[in-house]
């Protein structure tokens, strides 16, 4: 596995409401060759959106760290979950993510059968 590149993101690259701005995603993609896309906000209505949102929720919901800091302010983790439309706790994010992944998998099976 290749080593992860460190990308120095400035304040303007980080969205104050969570996640990265369009310029932040572009900067990350250019530096790493990645393909970051904007968050799936609202209902995930296609199999690809369900897969992306489900994967994100499981990954972030399973990550270490609190949702609020010692001052009671939301952490970047909580803000990123909210940017993807999840306002609950980490365990509900994981559960919701697994449901979305299962739905995406079932939708993919249906299209293959046709």
Secondary structure as UniProt FT lines:
FT   HELIX           11..13
FT   TURN            16..17
FT   HELIX           22..32
FT   HELIX           47..61
FT   TURN            70..71
FT   HELIX           76..83
FT   TURN            84..85
FT   HELIX           90..113
//
